[in-house]
Amino acid sequence: MEMQSETLSEEEIAAITGYMIPSRQIAWLNLNGWKYVLTRARRPVVGRVYARMKLAGVKPSAEHVAAEAWSLDLSRVG
């Protein structure tokens, strides 16, 4: 089973926006209220979980982030 990246691929961003040119992708993302960051090459980077929420119609916010509580168990180390 192949692990997916935490961010969308260039092909996935093109499929969502309908544009191959990064400046057009950025314009579409801005027009549709998507959050993204730019690489040094001025390409948009979109998080996979964020994209899934947007496409499902859920307004992404800090409240929707599932923070799993964990602690380091060193009881078996030794």
Biopython code that builds the backbone (N, CA, C, O; Angstrom):
import numpy as np
from Bio.PDB.StructureBuilder import StructureBuilder

atoms = [
    (1, "MET", "N", (0.848, -1.178, 0.000)),
    (1, "MET", "CA", (0.000, 0.000, 0.000)),
    (1, "MET", "C", (0.892, 1.238, 0.000)),
    (1, "MET", "O", (1.799, 1.355, 0.824)),
    (2, "GLU", "N", (0.639, 2.138, -0.902)),
    (2, "GLU", "CA", (1.456, 3.338, -1.049)),
    (2, "GLU", "C", (0.957, 4.450, -0.132)),
    (2, "GLU", "O", (-0.244, 4.710, -0.057)),
    (3, "MET", "N", (1.888, 5.105, 0.565)),
    (3, "MET", "CA", (1.530, 6.222, 1.439)),
    (3, "MET", "C", (1.382, 7.489, 0.610)),
    (3, "MET", "O", (2.193, 7.753, -0.278)),
    (4, "GLN", "N", (0.348, 8.272, 0.897)),
    (4, "GLN", "CA", (0.158, 9.535, 0.210)),
    (4, "GLN", "C", (0.922, 10.629, 0.936)),
    (4, "GLN", "O", (1.126, 10.574, 2.149)),
    (5, "SER", "N", (1.337, 11.618, 0.170)),
    (5, "SER", "CA", (2.023, 12.774, 0.723)),
    (5, "SER", "C", (1.037, 13.605, 1.544)),
    (5, "SER", "O", (-0.174, 13.528, 1.341)),
    (6, "GLU", "N", (1.565, 14.388, 2.461)),
    (6, "GLU", "CA", (0.740, 15.288, 3.270)),
    (6, "GLU", "C", (0.224, 16.465, 2.446)),
    (6, "GLU", "O", (-0.693, 17.169, 2.869)),
    (7, "THR", "N", (0.815, 16.677, 1.265)),
    (7, "THR", "CA", (0.382, 17.768, 0.391)),
    (7, "THR", "C", (-0.063, 17.209, -0.953)),
    (7, "THR", "O", (0.348, 16.120, -1.356)),
    (8, "LEU", "N", (-0.899, 17.964, -1.632)),
    (8, "LEU", "CA", (-1.374, 17.544, -2.946)),
    (8, "LEU", "C", (-0.241, 17.622, -3.963)),
    (8, "LEU", "O", (0.637, 18.479, -3.862)),
    (9, "SER", "N", (-0.268, 16.733, -4.930)),
    (9, "SER", "CA", (0.723, 16.766, -6.012)),
    (9, "SER", "C", (0.353, 17.883, -6.984)),
    (9, "SER", "O", (-0.755, 18.417, -6.944)),
    (10, "GLU", "N", (1.293, 18.223, -7.850)),
    (10, "GLU", "CA", (1.023, 19.243, -8.865)),
    (10, "GLU", "C", (-0.149, 18.820, -9.747)),
    (10, "GLU", "O", (-0.958, 19.651, -10.159)),
    (11, "GLU", "N", (-0.232, 17.524, -10.032)),
    (11, "GLU", "CA", (-1.327, 17.017, -10.868)),
    (11, "GLU", "C", (-2.675, 17.150, -10.160)),
    (11, "GLU", "O", (-3.681, 17.474, -10.791)),
    (12, "GLU", "N", (-2.692, 16.902, -8.856)),
    (12, "GLU", "CA", (-3.937, 17.022, -8.098)),
    (12, "GLU", "C", (-4.393, 18.485, -8.022)),
    (12, "GLU", "O", (-5.586, 18.769, -8.135)),
    (13, "ILE", "N", (-3.463, 19.393, -7.834)),
    (13, "ILE", "CA", (-3.826, 20.821, -7.808)),
    (13, "ILE", "C", (-4.361, 21.235, -9.168)),
    (13, "ILE", "O", (-5.326, 21.995, -9.251)),
    (14, "ALA", "N", (-3.743, 20.743, -10.237)),
    (14, "ALA", "CA", (-4.230, 21.046, -11.589)),
    (14, "ALA", "C", (-5.626, 20.477, -11.804)),
    (14, "ALA", "O", (-6.463, 21.121, -12.437)),
    (15, "ALA", "N", (-5.890, 19.284, -11.289)),
    (15, "ALA", "CA", (-7.211, 18.673, -11.445)),
    (15, "ALA", "C", (-8.282, 19.464, -10.698)),
    (15, "ALA", "O", (-9.401, 19.610, -11.189)),
    (16, "ILE", "N", (-7.946, 19.972, -9.516)),
    (16, "ILE", "CA", (-8.912, 20.738, -8.728)),
    (16, "ILE", "C", (-9.167, 22.108, -9.347)),
    (16, "ILE", "O", (-10.312, 22.543, -9.466)),
    (17, "THR", "N", (-8.094, 22.778, -9.736)),
    (17, "THR", "CA", (-8.235, 24.149, -10.249)),
    (17, "THR", "C", (-8.616, 24.199, -11.719)),
    (17, "THR", "O", (-9.231, 25.163, -12.177)),
    (18, "GLY", "N", (-8.251, 23.158, -12.455)),
    (18, "GLY", "CA", (-8.492, 23.171, -13.894)),
    (18, "GLY", "C", (-7.402, 23.884, -14.663)),
    (18, "GLY", "O", (-7.537, 24.118, -15.864)),
    (19, "TYR", "N", (-6.314, 24.235, -13.979)),
    (19, "TYR", "CA", (-5.215, 24.970, -14.614)),
    (19, "TYR", "C", (-3.886, 24.279, -14.371)),
    (19, "TYR", "O", (-3.644, 23.740, -13.291)),
    (20, "MET", "N", (-3.016, 24.300, -15.391)),
    (20, "MET", "CA", (-1.660, 23.764, -15.267)),
    (20, "MET", "C", (-0.671, 24.860, -14.871)),
    (20, "MET", "O", (0.354, 24.568, -14.255)),
    (21, "ILE", "N", (-0.958, 26.087, -15.207)),
    (21, "ILE", "CA", (-0.047, 27.206, -14.947)),
    (21, "ILE", "C", (-0.217, 27.660, -13.494)),
    (21, "ILE", "O", (-1.324, 27.992, -13.070)),
    (22, "PRO", "N", (0.884, 27.673, -12.732)),
    (22, "PRO", "CA", (0.799, 28.018, -11.311)),
    (22, "PRO", "C", (0.112, 29.361, -11.024)),
    (22, "PRO", "O", (-0.646, 29.457, -10.059)),
    (23, "SER", "N", (0.353, 30.386, -11.825)),
    (23, "SER", "CA", (-0.291, 31.679, -11.563)),
    (23, "SER", "C", (-1.807, 31.582, -11.695)),
    (23, "SER", "O", (-2.536, 32.254, -10.965)),
    (24, "ARG", "N", (-2.278, 30.763, -12.608)),
    (24, "ARG", "CA", (-3.723, 30.545, -12.764)),
    (24, "ARG", "C", (-4.267, 29.717, -11.603)),
    (24, "ARG", "O", (-5.373, 29.963, -11.121)),
    (25, "GLN", "N", (-3.483, 28.734, -11.158)),
    (25, "GLN", "CA", (-3.884, 27.934, -10.001)),
    (25, "GLN", "C", (-4.031, 28.825, -8.771)),
    (25, "GLN", "O", (-4.995, 28.698, -8.015)),
    (26, "ILE", "N", (-3.074, 29.723, -8.576)),
    (26, "ILE", "CA", (-3.107, 30.648, -7.437)),
    (26, "ILE", "C", (-4.335, 31.536, -7.519)),
    (26, "ILE", "O", (-5.011, 31.755, -6.514)),
    (27, "ALA", "N", (-4.629, 32.048, -8.709)),
    (27, "ALA", "CA", (-5.811, 32.893, -8.888)),
    (27, "ALA", "C", (-7.081, 32.125, -8.536)),
    (27, "ALA", "O", (-7.965, 32.661, -7.868)),
    (28, "TRP", "N", (-7.176, 30.863, -8.986)),
    (28, "TRP", "CA", (-8.356, 30.045, -8.694)),
    (28, "TRP", "C", (-8.458, 29.778, -7.194)),
    (28, "TRP", "O", (-9.538, 29.896, -6.615)),
    (29, "LEU", "N", (-7.348, 29.421, -6.569)),
    (29, "LEU", "CA", (-7.353, 29.152, -5.135)),
    (29, "LEU", "C", (-7.803, 30.379, -4.349)),
    (29, "LEU", "O", (-8.595, 30.264, -3.413)),
    (30, "ASN", "N", (-7.302, 31.552, -4.726)),
    (30, "ASN", "CA", (-7.708, 32.787, -4.059)),
    (30, "ASN", "C", (-9.193, 33.075, -4.269)),
    (30, "ASN", "O", (-9.904, 33.417, -3.324)),
    (31, "LEU", "N", (-9.652, 32.938, -5.493)),
    (31, "LEU", "CA", (-11.057, 33.203, -5.820)),
    (31, "LEU", "C", (-12.004, 32.296, -5.046)),
    (31, "LEU", "O", (-13.108, 32.703, -4.685)),
    (32, "ASN", "N", (-11.570, 31.069, -4.793)),
    (32, "ASN", "CA", (-12.418, 30.087, -4.114)),
    (32, "ASN", "C", (-12.117, 29.936, -2.626)),
    (32, "ASN", "O", (-12.620, 29.018, -1.980)),
    (33, "GLY", "N", (-11.302, 30.831, -2.084)),
    (33, "GLY", "CA", (-11.072, 30.870, -0.646)),
    (33, "GLY", "C", (-10.229, 29.741, -0.077)),
    (33, "GLY", "O", (-10.412, 29.360, 1.079)),
    (34, "TRP", "N", (-9.311, 29.199, -0.863)),
    (34, "TRP", "CA", (-8.448, 28.116, -0.402)),
    (34, "TRP", "C", (-7.188, 28.694, 0.237)),
    (34, "TRP", "O", (-6.671, 29.720, -0.206)),
    (35, "LYS", "N", (-6.700, 28.029, 1.278)),
    (35, "LYS", "CA", (-5.432, 28.378, 1.905)),
    (35, "LYS", "C", (-4.318, 27.571, 1.252)),
    (35, "LYS", "O", (-4.504, 26.398, 0.928)),
    (36, "TYR", "N", (-3.178, 28.188, 1.062)),
    (36, "TYR", "CA", (-2.037, 27.516, 0.452)),
    (36, "TYR", "C", (-0.775, 28.283, 0.823)),
    (36, "TYR", "O", (-0.841, 29.400, 1.336)),
    (37, "VAL", "N", (0.352, 27.681, 0.562)),
    (37, "VAL", "CA", (1.640, 28.357, 0.679)),
    (37, "VAL", "C", (2.332, 28.237, -0.665)),
    (37, "VAL", "O", (2.003, 27.365, -1.469)),
    (38, "LEU", "N", (3.281, 29.109, -0.901)),
    (38, "LEU", "CA", (4.012, 29.074, -2.162)),
    (38, "LEU", "C", (5.413, 28.521, -1.949)),
    (38, "LEU", "O", (6.071, 28.800, -0.947)),
    (39, "THR", "N", (5.845, 27.731, -2.920)),
    (39, "THR", "CA", (7.230, 27.274, -2.906)),
    (39, "THR", "C", (8.102, 28.413, -3.406)),
    (39, "THR", "O", (7.605, 29.445, -3.857)),
    (40, "ARG", "N", (9.389, 28.212, -3.320)),
    (40, "ARG", "CA", (10.315, 29.229, -3.827)),
    (40, "ARG", "C", (10.113, 29.441, -5.333)),
    (40, "ARG", "O", (10.381, 30.523, -5.856)),
    (41, "ALA", "N", (9.642, 28.405, -6.019)),
    (41, "ALA", "CA", (9.373, 28.486, -7.454)),
    (41, "ALA", "C", (7.993, 29.074, -7.750)),
    (41, "ALA", "O", (7.539, 29.058, -8.894)),
    (42, "ARG", "N", (7.320, 29.601, -6.699)),
    (42, "ARG", "CA", (5.987, 30.234, -6.825)),
    (42, "ARG", "C", (4.914, 29.246, -7.266)),
    (42, "ARG", "O", (4.012, 29.599, -8.026)),
    (43, "ARG", "N", (5.014, 28.004, -6.786)),
    (43, "ARG", "CA", (3.979, 27.005, -7.028)),
    (43, "ARG", "C", (3.170, 26.852, -5.746)),
    (43, "ARG", "O", (3.745, 26.824, -4.658)),
    (44, "PRO", "N", (1.841, 26.752, -5.854)),
    (44, "PRO", "CA", (1.025, 26.600, -4.649)),
    (44, "PRO", "C", (1.139, 25.201, -4.052)),
    (44, "PRO", "O", (1.206, 24.206, -4.774)),
    (45, "VAL", "N", (1.160, 25.145, -2.730)),
    (45, "VAL", "CA", (1.184, 23.882, -1.994)),
    (45, "VAL", "C", (-0.058, 23.860, -1.111)),
    (45, "VAL", "O", (-0.285, 24.780, -0.325)),
    (46, "VAL", "N", (-0.865, 22.799, -1.246)),
    (46, "VAL", "CA", (-2.111, 22.657, -0.495)),
    (46, "VAL", "C", (-2.038, 21.372, 0.324)),
    (46, "VAL", "O", (-1.659, 20.321, -0.192)),
    (47, "GLY", "N", (-2.399, 21.461, 1.589)),
    (47, "GLY", "CA", (-2.408, 20.282, 2.451)),
    (47, "GLY", "C", (-3.507, 19.318, 2.058)),
    (47, "GLY", "O", (-4.609, 19.730, 1.696)),
    (48, "ARG", "N", (-3.204, 18.033, 2.130)),
    (48, "ARG", "CA", (-4.159, 16.994, 1.724)),
    (48, "ARG", "C", (-5.400, 16.964, 2.614)),
    (48, "ARG", "O", (-6.516, 16.879, 2.102)),
    (49, "VAL", "N", (-5.230, 17.032, 3.925)),
    (49, "VAL", "CA", (-6.388, 16.996, 4.830)),
    (49, "VAL", "C", (-7.254, 18.231, 4.604)),
    (49, "VAL", "O", (-8.481, 18.137, 4.570)),
    (50, "TYR", "N", (-6.606, 19.402, 4.448)),
    (50, "TYR", "CA", (-7.333, 20.635, 4.183)),
    (50, "TYR", "C", (-8.157, 20.499, 2.897)),
    (50, "TYR", "O", (-9.333, 20.862, 2.870)),
    (51, "ALA", "N", (-7.540, 19.976, 1.838)),
    (51, "ALA", "CA", (-8.239, 19.821, 0.560)),
    (51, "ALA", "C", (-9.433, 18.879, 0.703)),
    (51, "ALA", "O", (-10.502, 19.145, 0.153)),
    (52, "ARG", "N", (-9.258, 17.786, 1.434)),
    (52, "ARG", "CA", (-10.376, 16.846, 1.631)),
    (52, "ARG", "C", (-11.541, 17.528, 2.339)),
    (52, "ARG", "O", (-12.701, 17.324, 1.982)),
    (53, "MET", "N", (-11.225, 18.335, 3.340)),
    (53, "MET", "CA", (-12.287, 19.040, 4.069)),
    (53, "MET", "C", (-12.990, 20.047, 3.157)),
    (53, "MET", "O", (-14.219, 20.123, 3.147)),
    (54, "LYS", "N", (-12.217, 20.815, 2.393)),
    (54, "LYS", "CA", (-12.809, 21.806, 1.481)),
    (54, "LYS", "C", (-13.714, 21.116, 0.461)),
    (54, "LYS", "O", (-14.823, 21.577, 0.194)),
    (55, "LEU", "N", (-13.236, 20.018, -0.100)),
    (55, "LEU", "CA", (-14.015, 19.322, -1.120)),
    (55, "LEU", "C", (-15.255, 18.655, -0.545)),
    (55, "LEU", "O", (-16.218, 18.409, -1.271)),
    (56, "ALA", "N", (-15.243, 18.362, 0.746)),
    (56, "ALA", "CA", (-16.400, 17.764, 1.409)),
    (56, "ALA", "C", (-17.388, 18.820, 1.895)),
    (56, "ALA", "O", (-18.458, 18.486, 2.402)),
    (57, "GLY", "N", (-17.029, 20.097, 1.740)),
    (57, "GLY", "CA", (-17.926, 21.161, 2.162)),
    (57, "GLY", "C", (-17.792, 21.544, 3.620)),
    (57, "GLY", "O", (-18.638, 22.260, 4.155)),
    (58, "VAL", "N", (-16.733, 21.072, 4.272)),
    (58, "VAL", "CA", (-16.485, 21.409, 5.671)),
    (58, "VAL", "C", (-15.561, 22.612, 5.701)),
    (58, "VAL", "O", (-14.540, 22.636, 5.013)),
    (59, "LYS", "N", (-15.918, 23.612, 6.500)),
    (59, "LYS", "CA", (-15.057, 24.781, 6.599)),
    (59, "LYS", "C", (-13.896, 24.435, 7.537)),
    (59, "LYS", "O", (-14.093, 24.317, 8.747)),
    (60, "PRO", "N", (-12.687, 24.270, 6.985)),
    (60, "PRO", "CA", (-11.547, 23.908, 7.819)),
    (60, "PRO", "C", (-11.247, 24.984, 8.861)),
    (60, "PRO", "O", (-11.215, 26.175, 8.555)),
    (61, "SER", "N", (-11.031, 24.543, 10.087)),
    (61, "SER", "CA", (-10.657, 25.450, 11.162)),
    (61, "SER", "C", (-9.894, 24.655, 12.206)),
    (61, "SER", "O", (-9.815, 23.429, 12.128)),
    (62, "ALA", "N", (-9.342, 25.345, 13.170)),
    (62, "ALA", "CA", (-8.590, 24.670, 14.226)),
    (62, "ALA", "C", (-9.485, 23.737, 15.037)),
    (62, "ALA", "O", (-8.991, 22.773, 15.622)),
    (63, "GLU", "N", (-10.792, 24.002, 15.083)),
    (63, "GLU", "CA", (-11.719, 23.170, 15.841)),
    (63, "GLU", "C", (-11.886, 21.785, 15.217)),
    (63, "GLU", "O", (-12.198, 20.823, 15.919)),
    (64, "HIS", "N", (-11.680, 21.679, 13.902)),
    (64, "HIS", "CA", (-11.870, 20.411, 13.210)),
    (64, "HIS", "C", (-10.627, 19.539, 13.220)),
    (64, "HIS", "O", (-10.671, 18.399, 12.757)),
    (65, "VAL", "N", (-9.538, 20.043, 13.731)),
    (65, "VAL", "CA", (-8.303, 19.267, 13.765)),
    (65, "VAL", "C", (-8.353, 18.299, 14.931)),
    (65, "VAL", "O", (-8.557, 18.698, 16.077)),
    (66, "ALA", "N", (-8.169, 17.051, 14.636)),
    (66, "ALA", "CA", (-8.186, 16.031, 15.687)),
    (66, "ALA", "C", (-6.791, 15.929, 16.283)),
    (66, "ALA", "O", (-5.867, 15.421, 15.648)),
    (67, "ALA", "N", (-6.652, 16.407, 17.484)),
    (67, "ALA", "CA", (-5.369, 16.338, 18.166)),
    (67, "ALA", "C", (-5.372, 15.098, 19.046)),
    (67, "ALA", "O", (-6.056, 15.038, 20.068)),
    (68, "GLU", "N", (-4.601, 14.126, 18.627)),
    (68, "GLU", "CA", (-4.551, 12.871, 19.369)),
    (68, "GLU", "C", (-3.561, 13.016, 20.517)),
    (68, "GLU", "O", (-2.383, 13.302, 20.303)),
    (69, "ALA", "N", (-4.042, 12.819, 21.712)),
    (69, "ALA", "CA", (-3.172, 12.901, 22.881)),
    (69, "ALA", "C", (-2.325, 11.647, 22.959)),
    (69, "ALA", "O", (-2.825, 10.537, 22.781)),
    (70, "TRP", "N", (-1.051, 11.826, 23.225)),
    (70, "TRP", "CA", (-0.168, 10.687, 23.367)),
    (70, "TRP", "C", (0.909, 11.027, 24.381)),
    (70, "TRP", "O", (1.156, 12.188, 24.705)),
    (71, "SER", "N", (1.522, 9.995, 24.858)),
    (71, "SER", "CA", (2.650, 10.188, 25.768)),
    (71, "SER", "C", (3.706, 9.141, 25.450)),
    (71, "SER", "O", (3.396, 8.054, 24.962)),
    (72, "LEU", "N", (4.931, 9.477, 25.727)),
    (72, "LEU", "CA", (6.046, 8.586, 25.481)),
    (72, "LEU", "C", (6.111, 7.538, 26.579)),
    (72, "LEU", "O", (6.238, 7.861, 27.760)),
    (73, "ASP", "N", (6.020, 6.271, 26.172)),
    (73, "ASP", "CA", (6.047, 5.164, 27.132)),
    (73, "ASP", "C", (7.428, 4.508, 27.087)),
    (73, "ASP", "O", (7.749, 3.784, 26.144)),
    (74, "LEU", "N", (8.227, 4.762, 28.096)),
    (74, "LEU", "CA", (9.574, 4.197, 28.181)),
    (74, "LEU", "C", (9.640, 3.033, 29.160)),
    (74, "LEU", "O", (10.731, 2.612, 29.543)),
    (75, "SER", "N", (8.505, 2.512, 29.564)),
    (75, "SER", "CA", (8.471, 1.458, 30.583)),
    (75, "SER", "C", (9.136, 0.159, 30.119)),
    (75, "SER", "O", (9.610, -0.615, 30.951)),
    (76, "ARG", "N", (9.180, -0.095, 28.804)),
    (76, "ARG", "CA", (9.770, -1.337, 28.312)),
    (76, "ARG", "C", (11.210, -1.153, 27.810)),
    (76, "ARG", "O", (11.830, -2.099, 27.324)),
    (77, "VAL", "N", (11.714, 0.031, 27.930)),
    (77, "VAL", "CA", (13.085, 0.298, 27.499)),
    (77, "VAL", "C", (14.031, -0.095, 28.612)),
    (77, "VAL", "O", (13.795, 0.217, 29.780)),
    (78, "GLY", "N", (15.067, -0.757, 28.261)),
    (78, "GLY", "CA", (15.982, -1.024, 29.356)),
    (78, "GLY", "C", (16.882, -2.086, 29.086)),
    (78, "GLY", "O", (17.714, -2.420, 29.930)),
]
sb = StructureBuilder()
sb.init_structure("model")
sb.init_model(0)
sb.init_chain("A")
sb.init_seg("    ")
for serial, (resi, resn, name, xyz) in enumerate(atoms, 1):
    if name == "N":
        sb.init_residue(resn, " ", resi, " ")
    sb.init_atom(name, np.array(xyz, "f"), 0.0, 1.0, " ", f" {name:<3s}", serial, name[0])
structure = sb.get_structure()
